[in-house]
Amino acid sequence: MTETGEDQVGIERTQGVPVLSVDLGPGVRAFFTTSAGGVSPAPWAAGRGGGLNLGLGVSDDVDRVRENRARVASAVGAPVVFVTQVHGDGVLTVGSAERDAWSAETPPTAAGDADALVTAEAGLGLGVLVADCVPVLLADPVARVVGVAHAGRKGVLAGVVLRALDAMVARGAEASRIRAVVGPAVCGRCYEVPAAMRDEVASAVPETWSTTTVGTPGLDLPAGVLSQLAARGVTAEDLGRCTVEDAALYSHRRASAAGTTTGRQAGVVTIFG
């Protein structure tokens, strides 16, 4: 499925869609999309070609978003379920009914309100939408259970990644076998927050405490997520790509600073075979 050639370091083309592929074990396919490879115009696209905006809440045309999502489904080789993310700790477990619904010619726009998804259903992709928050992909390739989580500041405080792990274990996964990848997100150098907010989050998750490149209070949410995974004995990899610094990725903070809007990229995982 992967074609030769890269647009930037680490970015491959899968079925024509630029992605950051990750290895979560045998029988699992996983990647993170970028801002390129779709049909959305500016401001959801930068540079040449259309933007691969996958979010429905950023004023893009619904039909364009559906086409972009269809391209991601083609790249992963399975229908991909998305939810309405609400910055909480809710987990939705999905299966054959969702696979049938999202395989339809006109799939749903969301499977419900949640910030994490878990499945043991082969041939069903799970998607998590982000543009600075932390996307987390999870898999136990032995139990054949996968999950995704959307961890912003509120989600890290609520422990959404931990709730996703609980749901995976309930489906037969074991923490010692689960492999996780923390995808592109705003880094601690760029995520400036009020000092009181940094203190609040760091009091619960100390690893989030950070100082920005200009010496102001910051939050390192990827570090916080990694610490939560480690506390459960989960092996995790951090791609280390900052959405604010990387022009190949959507960033809400970067767009807001420029007075415009932006799209949403996704982390996607599925069991196949």
N, C-alpha and C positions, 0 to 999 in steps of 0.2 A: 504493500500500500504506500510505502514511503518513496517518493521520487527523489532523484538526486538533485543536489543544489540547495543552498541556503541563502536566505535573504540577509540575515545577520547571524552573528555567532550563536549557535545553538538552535536556530529556527530552521525547521525543515518544512517541506511541503508534503502534506498527506492528502491525496485526492484533490490537489490544487489548493488546499487550505494551509496557510502558514501556521505551524504549531510548534510548541515546545513539548516534545515527547518525553515521557518519564517511564521508568521501569518499576512496576509494582508486583512483578512476579509472573510466573507462567499462567497462561489462561486469562490474563488481565490486559486490557488495552487502556491507556490513559495518556492524556495530554492537556496542555493549556493553549487556548487560542490566543491570537494577537489582535490588533486592530485592523489587519488587512485580510483580503481574500473574499470580500462580500460585495454587496450591491448598494450599500448606503452611501449617499453623497456627503460632502462636508455639511455640518461640522462633525459627522460621525466617521469621516474618512480623512486621512492625512496623506499627502504625497500622491503618488500615482495609484490608480485603481480605486475600487470601491471599498468601503469600510465594512468590517464584519461585526456590526453592532448586533448583539444578541439580547439586549434589554428592551422591554416594552414601555418602560416608564421614563423615557428620555426624549419624547416628542418625535421619534422616528416613525415612519410609516409602518403600519402593522404588516402589510404584505411584504415589505422589504425585510423586516425582522424574521418573518416566517421563512423566506427564502434563505436568509443567512443561517437560520437554525437548521434548515434542511441540508445545507452544505456541511454543517458540523456533523449531523447524523450520518451523512454519507461517508465522511472522513473516519468516524468511529465504527461504522458498520452496524449501527443499531439505532432505533429511535431513542431520543434523549429527552428525559423528563426534566422540567424546570418547575420551580415553585415561586410563590410570591414571598420574597425574603423580608422579614420584619424586624431584624436585629434582636432576636430573642434566642431561646435555646430549644425550640421545638424541633422534633425529628419526625419525619414522615417515612414510614416503611412502605415500599411499593413492590408490586409483583406483576403477575400475568395480566391483570385487568388494566394496569397502566401501560404495559407493553402493547396491548391491543389498542388502547385509546390513542397512544402517541404514534402508533403505526398508521393511523388513519390518514386519508388524503389531507384533511384539515384537522390537525391535532389540537388539543387544548392549549391555551396560553399559559396555564399554571395548574399544577396538581393540588394546590392548597397553599395555606400560609405555613411556612416553616423556614428554618435556617440550616437544616441538614436533611439528607436523604440517605436511606440504606436499602439495599436489595440483595437477595440471593438468587434473583431471576437472571438466567443467562440471556444474552441478547437484548438487554435493556440498559441504556446509558443513563447515567445520573449527571446532571449539570449544576454547577454553582456559578452564579454571576457576580462579577466584581469589577471595580474600577479604582481601587485603593485598599479596600478591606482584604483580609487574608483568605484565599481559597485553599482548602485542604482536601486532598484526595487520599483515600484509605482503602486498603485491601488486605484480606486474608486469602491468599491464593490456594491454601489447602482446604479451608471450609467453603471457599468460593462465595465469599460475602464481601461486598464493596460498599463504600460510603463516601459522601462529600459533606463539607461543612463550610459555611460562610461566617467568618469570625472577624467582625469589626470590633470597635472598642467595647460596645455593649455586649457583644457575643462572647468576647474573651472573658469579661467579668462574669457573665452568666454561665460560662463553661460549656458552650455549645459543642465544642470538639469532644469533650468528655461525655456529653449526652449521646453523641454519635457513636462513640466507642461502646457505650452501654448497649445501644441498640444493636450494634454488630455482634457483641458477645451474646445477646439474647437470641441471635439467629445462628449461633454455633461457632463464631469466631473466637480466637484466643489472642489476648493482648500480645503475648510473646511472638506470635506469628504475623501480627498486623504490620504492614509496611505503610508508611505515610510520606507524602510529599507536600511541603508548604510552597505554594506557588507565588507568582509575582504579586507584590503588595507594596504600599508605601513603607519606606524604611524609617528607622529611628532617626536618621540624619535629616529627614524631610518632614516628618509628622510633628509639626509644632502645635502645642496645646497649652492652655493656661496651667500655671503651676499647680493649682488646686486639683485640676483634672488629672495631671500626672500623678500627684500624690494619692488620689483616690484609687486609680487603677493599680499603681505599683504597690499599694498597701495590700491588695489581694493577690497580685501576680508580680512579684518583685522584679522579675526579668524584663518587664516592659519599660522600666525606668530608663530614660534616655535624655541626651542633650543634642540639639540639632547642630548643624554645621555653623550656624551663626550664634551659637551659645545660649539659645533659649530652651525652655523646657520642652521635652518631646516624649513620644511613646514609641516603643519598638514592639509592635504587635506580633510580628513573626517570631521574635524571641520569646514572647509570652506563650504563644501557641506551642512552640518547640518544647518549652519547659513543662507544659501541661501534658504533652504526649510522653515525654521522658518519665514523668512521675507515674505514668501507667505502664511503663516498661515497653513502650512502642518505639521501634526504630524509625527515625524520621530523617528526611533529607530536606534541606532548604535550598531552593533554586537561587536565592540571593539576588533576585531581579527587582529593582525598585520601580514601581509604576510611574512615579513622578519623574524619575531620571531617564527612563527608557522611552524614547519617542515611538517605539514599535508597539507600545501598549496604551490602552486607555487609562486616563487618570482624572478623576473628578476634581482633585485639588489643583492640578495643573490647568485644567480647563477653566475652573472657577477664577483662578488668578488672571486668566486671559479674558475673562468676561464672556465666556461661551459655555456651551454644553458639550457633552461627550457621550460615547457609547459604553457598552459593557462587554468585557471578554468573559470567557468561561473556563473553568476546569471541568473535565469530563472523564468519567471512568466507566468501564463496562466489563462484565464477564463474557467471554466468548468460548466457543468450542463445545 
